Amino acid sequence: MSLFATAQSDSIPTVVIKRFTYCEIIGTSGLAGSKVTVDIDFGQKTKIFADTRLKDKDGKPIKFNSLIDALNYMGSDGWELVQVFTSTYSADTYKYHYLLKKEITK
């Protein structure tokens, strides 16, 4: 006894490719208890010494309680943390780099 079967499907599997945009938040260690402002890089072209601090709708730099406060702010706008690293700015100052991504929806 032999069995043989074939099947067809009218639907073609759909592959969904997600696309993301990225940004980097750069925070500098400050005095304990002081508010912090963060620089943000969206990949835009900037002039040397340009003010790249994150600003509110009135163009004023946003002051955060901490770098985590800045991450929460970005997270509330749909940004997701990808990677964190530090770099030395001077003998006693470090820069904290937070790489974020956000899905591009059409």
NUKETOR-215510 format. One record per atom (N, C-alpha, C): residue in one letter; atom name; x, y, z. Coordinates in steps of 0.001 Angstrom, whole numbers. Layout:
// residues N
+------+-------+---------+---------+---------+
: bati : marvo :       X :       Y :       Z :
+------+-------+---------+---------+---------+
:    A :    CA :       X :       Y :       Z :
...
+------+-------+---------+---------+---------+
// end
This chain:
// residues 106
+------+-------+---------+---------+---------+
: bati : marvo :       X :       Y :       Z :
+------+-------+---------+---------+---------+
:    M :     N :     836 :   -1153 :       0 :
:    M :    CA :       0 :       0 :       0 :
:    M :     C :     896 :    1236 :       0 :
:    S :     N :     632 :    2195 :    -882 :
:    S :    CA :    1367 :    3447 :    -984 :
:    S :     C :     442 :    4610 :    -686 :
:    L :     N :    1007 :    5582 :     -19 :
:    L :    CA :     269 :    6820 :     226 :
:    L :     C :    1062 :    7964 :    -366 :
:    F :     N :     381 :    8858 :   -1018 :
:    F :    CA :    1026 :   10007 :   -1621 :
:    F :     C :      95 :   11194 :   -1442 :
:    A :     N :     619 :   12298 :    -936 :
:    A :    CA :    -232 :   13468 :    -715 :
:    A :     C :     496 :   14719 :   -1165 :
:    T :     N :    -249 :   15664 :   -1671 :
:    T :    CA :     293 :   16976 :   -2020 :
:    T :     C :    -635 :   18032 :   -1441 :
:    A :     N :     -83 :   19188 :   -1220 :
:    A :    CA :    -889 :   20287 :    -687 :
:    A :     C :    -456 :   21577 :   -1346 :
:    Q :     N :   -1399 :   22476 :   -1459 :
:    Q :    CA :   -1116 :   23786 :   -2022 :
:    Q :     C :   -1679 :   24842 :   -1088 :
:    S :     N :   -1069 :   25970 :   -1138 :
:    S :    CA :   -1560 :   27095 :    -347 :
:    S :     C :   -1566 :   28321 :   -1233 :
:    D :     N :   -2657 :   29063 :   -1172 :
:    D :    CA :   -2744 :   30290 :   -1955 :
:    D :     C :   -2009 :   31445 :   -1286 :
:    S :     N :   -1721 :   31292 :     -18 :
:    S :    CA :   -1061 :   32396 :     683 :
:    S :     C :     453 :   32215 :     651 :
:    I :     N :    1123 :   33312 :     476 :
:    I :    CA :    2584 :   33322 :     474 :
:    I :     C :    3016 :   33864 :    1831 :
:    P :     N :    3927 :   33174 :    2497 :
:    P :    CA :    4347 :   33674 :    3808 :
:    P :     C :    4934 :   35086 :    3693 :
:    T :     N :    4569 :   35918 :    4627 :
:    T :    CA :    5043 :   37292 :    4638 :
:    T :     C :    6198 :   37425 :    5619 :
:    V :     N :    7251 :   38027 :    5153 :
:    V :    CA :    8397 :   38288 :    6014 :
:    V :     C :    8337 :   39762 :    6403 :
:    V :     N :    8296 :   40005 :    7684 :
:    V :    CA :    8245 :   41374 :    8171 :
:    V :     C :    9659 :   41791 :    8566 :
:    I :     N :   10132 :   42827 :    7936 :
:    I :    CA :   11456 :   43351 :    8253 :
:    I :     C :   11262 :   44643 :    9026 :
:    K :     N :   11705 :   44646 :   10255 :
:    K :    CA :   11595 :   45852 :   11065 :
:    K :     C :   12772 :   46766 :   10760 :
:    R :     N :   12481 :   48035 :   10716 :
:    R :    CA :   13523 :   49035 :   10484 :
:    R :     C :   13573 :   49957 :   11695 :
:    F :     N :   14786 :   50368 :   12035 :
:    F :    CA :   14971 :   51183 :   13229 :
:    F :     C :   15762 :   52439 :   12902 :
:    T :     N :   15555 :   53451 :   13689 :
:    T :    CA :   16409 :   54628 :   13690 :
:    T :     C :   17133 :   54618 :   15034 :
:    Y :     N :   18323 :   55153 :   15071 :
:    Y :    CA :   19145 :   55083 :   16275 :
:    Y :     C :   19542 :   56477 :   16745 :
:    C :     N :   19805 :   56582 :   18025 :
:    C :    CA :   20362 :   57811 :   18577 :
:    C :     C :   21278 :   57438 :   19737 :
:    E :     N :   22086 :   58389 :   20120 :
:    E :    CA :   22994 :   58191 :   21250 :
:    E :     C :   22790 :   59332 :   22240 :
:    I :     N :   22575 :   58973 :   23496 :
:    I :    CA :   22536 :   59956 :   24579 :
:    I :     C :   23917 :   59955 :   25214 :
:    I :     N :   24476 :   61137 :   25403 :
:    I :    CA :   25790 :   61253 :   26026 :
:    I :     C :   25636 :   62103 :   27278 :
:    G :     N :   25937 :   61508 :   28415 :
:    G :    CA :   25851 :   62218 :   29689 :
:    G :     C :   27217 :   62288 :   30333 :
:    T :     N :   27503 :   63413 :   30963 :
:    T :    CA :   28771 :   63593 :   31654 :
:    T :     C :   28520 :   63545 :   33148 :
:    S :     N :   29388 :   62839 :   33856 :
:    S :    CA :   29216 :   62755 :   35308 :
:    S :     C :   29325 :   64146 :   35906 :
:    G :     N :   28410 :   64447 :   36808 :
:    G :    CA :   28398 :   65763 :   37439 :
:    G :     C :   28498 :   65630 :   38940 :
:    L :     N :   28294 :   66723 :   39603 :
:    L :    CA :   28312 :   66706 :   41061 :
:    L :     C :   27102 :   65950 :   41571 :
:    A :     N :   27283 :   65235 :   42654 :
:    A :    CA :   26178 :   64471 :   43240 :
:    A :     C :   25050 :   65420 :   43617 :
:    G :     N :   23834 :   65040 :   43261 :
:    G :    CA :   22677 :   65840 :   43609 :
:    G :     C :   22340 :   66941 :   42627 :
:    S :     N :   23192 :   67161 :   41627 :
:    S :    CA :   22899 :   68223 :   40667 :
:    S :     C :   22096 :   67662 :   39499 :
:    K :     N :   21299 :   68507 :   38894 :
:    K :    CA :   20522 :   68114 :   37715 :
:    K :     C :   21500 :   67915 :   36561 :
:    V :     N :   21118 :   67083 :   35599 :
:    V :    CA :   21994 :   66833 :   34456 :
:    V :     C :   21272 :   67185 :   33159 :
:    T :     N :   22043 :   67639 :   32203 :
:    T :    CA :   21542 :   67780 :   30843 :
:    T :     C :   22301 :   66760 :   30015 :
:    V :     N :   21703 :   66313 :   28932 :
:    V :    CA :   22355 :   65303 :   28101 :
:    V :     C :   22479 :   65815 :   26678 :
:    D :     N :   23563 :   65428 :   26045 :
:    D :    CA :   23720 :   65678 :   24614 :
:    D :     C :   23102 :   64500 :   23891 :
:    I :     N :   22553 :   64770 :   22719 :
:    I :    CA :   21921 :   63692 :   21965 :
:    I :     C :   22388 :   63764 :   20520 :
:    D :     N :   22682 :   62613 :   19965 :
:    D :    CA :   23156 :   62517 :   18584 :
:    D :     C :   22177 :   61657 :   17803 :
:    F :     N :   21465 :   62302 :   16866 :
:    F :    CA :   20550 :   61589 :   15983 :
:    F :     C :   21218 :   61277 :   14644 :
:    G :     N :   22518 :   61547 :   14542 :
:    G :    CA :   23230 :   61321 :   13295 :
:    G :     C :   23198 :   62528 :   12376 :
:    Q :     N :   22698 :   63627 :   12898 :
:    Q :    CA :   22596 :   64840 :   12099 :
:    Q :     C :   23959 :   65511 :   11964 :
:    K :     N :   24102 :   66297 :   10933 :
:    K :    CA :   25333 :   67045 :   10742 :
:    K :     C :   25298 :   68244 :   11685 :
:    T :     N :   26354 :   68423 :   12453 :
:    T :    CA :   26414 :   69551 :   13384 :
:    T :     C :   27722 :   70300 :   13194 :
:    K :     N :   27692 :   71550 :   13547 :
:    K :    CA :   28894 :   72370 :   13486 :
:    K :     C :   29726 :   72127 :   14740 :
:    I :     N :   30992 :   72455 :   14664 :
:    I :    CA :   31876 :   72317 :   15816 :
:    I :     C :   31338 :   73193 :   16941 :
:    F :     N :   31319 :   72667 :   18127 :
:    F :    CA :   30841 :   73336 :   19339 :
:    F :     C :   29348 :   73663 :   19289 :
:    A :     N :   28607 :   72971 :   18443 :
:    A :    CA :   27152 :   73176 :   18395 :
:    A :     C :   26520 :   72647 :   19680 :
:    D :     N :   25433 :   73269 :   20088 :
:    D :    CA :   24709 :   72841 :   21286 :
:    D :     C :   23828 :   71662 :   20901 :
:    T :     N :   24201 :   70469 :   21354 :
:    T :    CA :   23442 :   69261 :   21007 :
:    T :     C :   22661 :   68729 :   22205 :
:    R :     N :   22450 :   69583 :   23204 :
:    R :    CA :   21688 :   69143 :   24370 :
:    R :     C :   20235 :   68883 :   23972 :
:    L :     N :   19618 :   67930 :   24651 :
:    L :    CA :   18209 :   67623 :   24428 :
:    L :     C :   17388 :   68794 :   24945 :
:    K :     N :   16479 :   69294 :   24089 :
:    K :    CA :   15724 :   70500 :   24431 :
:    K :     C :   14228 :   70240 :   24433 :
:    D :     N :   13512 :   71082 :   25168 :
:    D :    CA :   12053 :   70986 :   25198 :
:    D :     C :   11465 :   71709 :   23986 :
:    K :     N :   10141 :   71786 :   23915 :
:    K :    CA :    9480 :   72391 :   22751 :
:    K :     C :    9773 :   73882 :   22614 :
:    D :     N :   10232 :   74524 :   23705 :
:    D :    CA :   10575 :   75948 :   23657 :
:    D :     C :   12046 :   76179 :   23339 :
:    G :     N :   12791 :   75095 :   23117 :
:    G :    CA :   14204 :   75212 :   22779 :
:    G :     C :   15133 :   75339 :   23974 :
:    K :     N :   14609 :   75117 :   25174 :
:    K :    CA :   15435 :   75196 :   26379 :
:    K :     C :   15953 :   73805 :   26735 :
:    P :     N :   17226 :   73702 :   27156 :
:    P :    CA :   17763 :   72391 :   27548 :
:    P :     C :   16936 :   71773 :   28675 :
:    I :     N :   16640 :   70496 :   28530 :
:    I :    CA :   15882 :   69777 :   29553 :
:    I :     C :   16847 :   69354 :   30653 :
:    K :     N :   16471 :   69624 :   31896 :
:    K :    CA :   17293 :   69222 :   33041 :
:    K :     C :   16655 :   67988 :   33668 :
:    F :     N :   17454 :   66941 :   33784 :
:    F :    CA :   16984 :   65674 :   34332 :
:    F :     C :   17547 :   65474 :   35729 :
:    N :     N :   16851 :   64680 :   36532 :
:    N :    CA :   17333 :   64348 :   37873 :
:    N :     C :   18563 :   63454 :   37808 :
:    S :     N :   18646 :   62630 :   36760 :
:    S :    CA :   19759 :   61694 :   36592 :
:    S :     C :   19764 :   61226 :   35143 :
:    L :     N :   20778 :   60455 :   34786 :
:    L :    CA :   20816 :   59889 :   33435 :
:    L :     C :   19696 :   58873 :   33243 :
:    I :     N :   19326 :   58180 :   34296 :
:    I :    CA :   18208 :   57236 :   34216 :
:    I :     C :   16909 :   57993 :   33948 :
:    D :     N :   16768 :   59169 :   34527 :
:    D :    CA :   15605 :   60016 :   34257 :
:    D :     C :   15551 :   60352 :   32762 :
:    A :     N :   16702 :   60639 :   32165 :
:    A :    CA :   16758 :   60923 :   30726 :
:    A :     C :   16368 :   59687 :   29912 :
:    L :     N :   16827 :   58509 :   30337 :
:    L :    CA :   16447 :   57270 :   29649 :
:    L :     C :   14946 :   57030 :   29744 :
:    N :     N :   14373 :   57269 :   30908 :
:    N :    CA :   12927 :   57110 :   31069 :
:    N :     C :   12164 :   58085 :   30173 :
:    Y :     N :   12672 :   59290 :   30038 :
:    Y :    CA :   12063 :   60293 :   29158 :
:    Y :     C :   12052 :   59784 :   27711 :
:    M :     N :   13187 :   59281 :   27259 :
:    M :    CA :   13281 :   58768 :   25889 :
:    M :     C :   12421 :   57513 :   25726 :
:    G :     N :   12392 :   56656 :   26741 :
:    G :    CA :   11572 :   55447 :   26696 :
:    G :     C :   10097 :   55764 :   26558 :
:    S :     N :    9656 :   56849 :   27188 :
:    S :    CA :    8245 :   57234 :   27087 :
:    S :     C :    7893 :   57699 :   25682 :
:    D :     N :    8916 :   57993 :   24869 :
:    D :    CA :    8697 :   58390 :   23476 :
:    D :     C :    8955 :   57227 :   22514 :
:    G :     N :    9097 :   56015 :   23042 :
:    G :    CA :    9237 :   54839 :   22191 :
:    G :     C :   10654 :   54371 :   21929 :
:    W :     N :   11647 :   55023 :   22524 :
:    W :    CA :   13035 :   54613 :   22339 :
:    W :     C :   13358 :   53450 :   23260 :
:    E :     N :   14180 :   52521 :   22763 :
:    E :    CA :   14558 :   51316 :   23498 :
:    E :     C :   16076 :   51275 :   23653 :
:    L :     N :   16540 :   50955 :   24860 :
:    L :    CA :   17973 :   50884 :   25141 :
:    L :     C :   18594 :   49683 :   24436 :
:    V :     N :   19725 :   49927 :   23756 :
:    V :    CA :   20429 :   48867 :   23038 :
:    V :     C :   21749 :   48534 :   23731 :
:    Q :     N :   22537 :   49559 :   24058 :
:    Q :    CA :   23868 :   49320 :   24610 :
:    Q :     C :   24308 :   50519 :   25437 :
:    V :     N :   25157 :   50261 :   26428 :
:    V :    CA :   25709 :   51308 :   27282 :
:    V :     C :   27218 :   51117 :   27363 :
:    F :     N :   27967 :   52227 :   27286 :
:    F :    CA :   29408 :   52151 :   27517 :
:    F :     C :   29882 :   53495 :   28061 :
:    T :     N :   31060 :   53505 :   28643 :
:    T :    CA :   31623 :   54738 :   29190 :
:    T :     C :   32925 :   55066 :   28478 :
:    S :     N :   33281 :   56336 :   28534 :
:    S :    CA :   34574 :   56773 :   28025 :
:    S :     C :   35128 :   57802 :   29006 :
:    T :     N :   36438 :   57913 :   29055 :
:    T :    CA :   37078 :   58861 :   29956 :
:    T :     C :   37161 :   60210 :   29273 :
:    Y :     N :   36677 :   61235 :   29955 :
:    Y :    CA :   36698 :   62597 :   29424 :
:    Y :     C :   37910 :   63347 :   29957 :
:    S :     N :   38163 :   63200 :   31237 :
:    S :    CA :   39353 :   63756 :   31878 :
:    S :     C :   39709 :   62829 :   33042 :
:    A :     N :   40685 :   63212 :   33827 :
:    A :    CA :   41154 :   62328 :   34898 :
:    A :     C :   40046 :   61910 :   35859 :
:    D :     N :   39077 :   62785 :   36103 :
:    D :    CA :   38026 :   62450 :   37070 :
:    D :     C :   36614 :   62597 :   36500 :
:    T :     N :   36510 :   62677 :   35197 :
:    T :    CA :   35197 :   62836 :   34565 :
:    T :     C :   34994 :   61763 :   33504 :
:    Y :     N :   33833 :   61155 :   33546 :
:    Y :    CA :   33493 :   60115 :   32584 :
:    Y :     C :   32282 :   60537 :   31772 :
:    K :     N :   32251 :   60069 :   30541 :
:    K :    CA :   31068 :   60263 :   29705 :
:    K :     C :   30362 :   58920 :   29605 :
:    Y :     N :   29049 :   58966 :   29743 :
:    Y :    CA :   28224 :   57763 :   29660 :
:    Y :     C :   27467 :   57809 :   28345 :
:    H :     N :   27593 :   56751 :   27570 :
:    H :    CA :   26981 :   56684 :   26239 :
:    H :     C :   25866 :   55642 :   26263 :
:    Y :     N :   24688 :   56058 :   25859 :
:    Y :    CA :   23526 :   55171 :   25798 :
:    Y :     C :   23056 :   55128 :   24350 :
:    L :     N :   23141 :   53963 :   23731 :
:    L :    CA :   22668 :   53788 :   22363 :
:    L :     C :   21215 :   53321 :   22426 :
:    L :     N :   20338 :   54040 :   21721 :
:    L :    CA :   18909 :   53739 :   21728 :
:    L :     C :   18425 :   53488 :   20311 :
:    K :     N :   17327 :   52758 :   20190 :
:    K :    CA :   16715 :   52548 :   18881 :
:    K :     C :   15208 :   52731 :   19003 :
:    K :     N :   14605 :   53077 :   17859 :
:    K :    CA :   13155 :   53265 :   17795 :
:    K :     C :   12692 :   52715 :   16455 :
:    E :     N :   11639 :   51917 :   16497 :
:    E :    CA :   11140 :   51315 :   15263 :
:    E :     C :   10551 :   52386 :   14357 :
:    I :     N :   10881 :   52287 :   13081 :
:    I :    CA :   10334 :   53201 :   12081 :
:    I :     C :    9031 :   52608 :   11582 :
:    T :     N :    7971 :   53356 :   11726 :
:    T :    CA :    6675 :   52917 :   11211 :
:    T :     C :    6282 :   53844 :   10074 :
:    K :     N :    5738 :   53261 :    9039 :
:    K :    CA :    5393 :   54076 :    7862 :
:    K :     C :    4035 :   54675 :    7973 :
+------+-------+---------+---------+---------+
// end
